[in-house]
């Protein structure tokens, strides 16, 4: 989800709700403690230099049980960060505390924002020799194939 997408969704909501991908809700008294831009300049295992930029939201579960972040307030925080930090539209990455600070992709499903688990990946499979997944073929397809002796199919 991008910053422009969340800005379009927020005015349609009565409440801001987040949940983890496994269905566990982020407590409704959470705070958005930071919005910023994270830039990552790196080289992958294949030698390609890369630049990534994401808009970072940090959610914090405080003991402030009376706190409820309303959509208009979050929209105001986003607009303030755009003005003061010069933030442009980009994918959103959310930081949220679990055993350590977790990083999540953000989606919107069923009226709430969902923190989707992020995974690491090799960005240069061909350069570092990671084998590609073998194509899976159903045995029923193979049984229907007609191989004649000398046809070269076997």
N, C-alpha and C positions, 0 to 999 in steps of 0.2 A: 504494500500500500504506500502511496506517495503522500507527501504533505498536502498537495492540492486535493487529493481524494478525501483525506480526513477532514479538511476544511469544508468540503461539500456535504459530508455526512453529519457533522456536529449540529448544524441548525435544525436537523430533522429529529433530533433526539430529545427526550425528556431528562434522561440520566446518562452518565458516562459509565459504562461497565466494561471491565476487562476480565478475561479468564485465560487460564493456561490451555494449551492444546488438549490436555487430558480431561478438561472440564472443570478443573479446580478454579473457583473464582478468586480473583484478586480482591482482598477485602474492600468493601465499599468506602472505607475511610482512607483510601490511599491518597498520596500526594504526587503530583508531577513536580519533581524537585529540580529538574534540569530539562532544557531543550537546547540543543546545540548542533553543530556540524562536526562530524568526525571525518577526517581525511586520512586515508591510508595509502602511502606510497611505498611500494614493495616490488620485489623481484620474485617471480615464481620459480619452481624447480626446473623449468625448461629454459630459464634465462630471460623471460619476457618481463620488462618493466611495466608495472601496472599502477593505476591510480583509481581509487574508489572513494566516493563521497556519499555519506548517508546523513540524514537528519536523525539525531539521537534524542529519544525521550527516556528519562529515567523516572521509574515509578518507585515510590517508597511507601511502605506500610508502617505508618507511625502509630503511636498509642493515642492519637487524637481521634477518638471514636465518634465525635460529633461532626467531623469534617466530611463534607460531600462535595466533590468537584462537579460543578454543573457544566453542561456543554458550552454555554456562553463564556464562562470563565476560562475554560481550556482554549477556546477559540481566541480569546483576548491574549492569553499567554503566547500562543502561536504567532499572532500578529505582532506582538511586542518583540518576539525573538526575530521575526523577519525584518522589522524596522531597525532594531539596534544591532543585530549581528549580520544583516545582509543575507539571511538564509534564503536560498532559492529552492524550488521544487526538487525533491529527490526522494528516494525510497526511505522509509522510516525503519529504524532499528530501535527496539525497546530494550533497555536494561532493567532487570528486575531481580531482586534478591531471592535466591534459593539457597543451596549449600554455599554457593559463592555468587558473585554477580553473573547472572545469565544474560545472554544476548538472544533476542528473539526477533523474527520477522513479524509484521503486523498485518492482520486480515480483519475483515468485518463480516460476521456471519450471525444470522439470527438476532439482530438488534444489539449485538455486543462486539467489542473488539477482542480478537483472539490472538494471544501470543503464541506464534508457531515456532517450534524448535528449529534452530539453525543447525546445519551440519557442515563439517569441513569437507573439502573436495580438492582433488588435484586439478589445477587449471591448465595443465600442460601434459595430458596423458600421452600424447604422441612423442613428446620430447624426452620423457623420463621412463618410458618403457612399461607403463601400467597397461596390462592386457585389457582389451575391451571385452565386454560381456559377450559370450557366445550366443548366437541366435538360437532360440528355442523353437523346435519344430514338433508338432503333435504327431504321435505315432500313427494316428488315423490318416494323416496326410501322406505319410510314407507308405502305408499299406495300399493306398489308392494309386500310388505312382506305379507306372508300368515300366519296368526296366527289361528291355530285350537284350539278350546276349549280343555283345558287340556294339551296343548303342552308345556306350561311354557314360551312361548314367550311374553305373555301379562301380 
